[in-house]
Amino acid sequence: MFDYKHAVIYQIWPRSFQDSDRNGIGDLNGIRSRLDYLSDLGIDAIWLSPVYASPNTDYGYDISDYYAVNPEYGTMEDLKLLIREAKERHIAILMDLVANHTSTRHPWFQEALKNPDSPYRDWYIFRKGTVSSPPNNWLSFFGVSAWQKAEDDMWYLTLYTEQQADLNWRCPEVRKEIAKIVNFYLDLGVEGFRLDTINTIDKDPNFPSQNPEKKGLQFPGNLVLDRPMVKQWLKELEEESWGRRDAFALGEGVMTTEASVKEYCGNGKPLQMMFQFDTVCLGYGELGKYDPRKLYLITNQQFKQVTRKWMTAQQRDHTWLGNYLSNHDHKRHLDRFGNDGKYRVRSAEMLALYNFTLYGTPFIYQGEEIAMTNPKLKKQDWRDYEAFHSSKAMTEILHIPPFLAEKITSFVDRDNARTPMQWSDQKNAGFTEGVPWIQVNPDYPAWNVKSEQADPDSVLNFYQALIRLHHEHEALCTGSWRELIPDHPHVLAYVRENEEERLTVILNLSRHAQKAVLPENEIVPSEDLLTSTVPRALTAEMKLLPYEAHLFLHRKHHS
Ligand SMILES: [Ca+2]
């Protein structure tokens, strides 16, 4: 199996990575042309966001044919070539499996919708409501009713957009088909899968309303998250597909819990790795990123608390996380957890050092290695369905005036993370010679791969050094994680340790200088391997500049 415990994984969102045929849309041959870049960076695997046929309501997360490549991205032959050429560079390709739902344009759904007697009716979730009201009060993840009308009093479930119909995993034919899809791609040489929203595949079979005493639509929460059948269906899928082939599987756990992760992941469990949502949801209100009621305020204590929670859980429960700060579903992380102005470089490096020294496997989202930021596009430049949908829902559900809803949307919108990769200071950042499908961040002349490659102090070179260190130091992969000074309001410090070495990580999470006093018994002669500012010795009392970060190594000598 792909050695996930020693790997660094790079997420590619194909539409915005590299265009190869001047139509303004990133594609498979574009990715292939950048394999040398990824190989030089030192990554071990690519998680490829969906490249399947899709009407693009949710850019590939709404699949209309699982056995076809979206013609905008290329052909099945291009995909095979990408897998082969990546393998030649010792880079594994991990595909995205979107199996909670399909596009409503998928022929299975079209058949189910047209013909109530079709066997495909049972592949989806059709339930009776009344002619004018849906079967229950569930709110979708996109801020509208989770039900769409089929005919008369019959409705179907769409937990995401209304063009993504939830599959009925209780139907054995559905589960058989999903195993077939996984096996099809494993046959092509794919080494594993990231399973999209995998903890929502089981819904309460009685479909009760959530908090029925409350007015209006309600987020279904425990009625759709981490329900009892998820574990069993994953086990069955594992036995029918990746388990047989010694392939890798990673699950996206939407708002998942430590107890559920323990059920899905670890020795003898169906998955090798999970994603948690606590870190990336810091500062969000009850209804998610478009709910500004918490004003997106995050304290460094909260950041430390979430870190502590999951580092402790993994070691206690023998589970394994993929650690990430950004992905295609959230704005980029610099102005959330760091600073995208004066301290752009230093906070990008501090956060990278954090993500690469946690217990679990580090993920890089395309562009974070050059410190890309959020352009906060105006409404006329939005491309994401969620942005339009959710800004409307903000007005309707939270009664936020439209001008303010628009402003908040520009601030949190997923388009922020989806502007083209900035390769050079040439036209359109070297992403395309055509017209890019989404605006390029205007800061590209100063922030791009080419200029950062030439600058030894760049964020890109810092990432490259971190990846190398991750490969060189076993303790960074499998060593224990132990926190120092948990009560400090702004400095996060911890030790990664095994029998051979001990690595001490010290991170100033704040935009102000901080003093940290470490316990005397933790101070051992150490070498500062990597620093985002100036080299310093490890001392009991550390005075740290804003976002200053250190990685100290102590080699143990055995007598
Ligand atoms: Ca293209």
Residues whose N, C-alpha, C, O or C-beta is under 5 A from the ligand:
A	BS01	CA	D19 S20 D21 R22 N23 G24 I25 G26 D27 E72
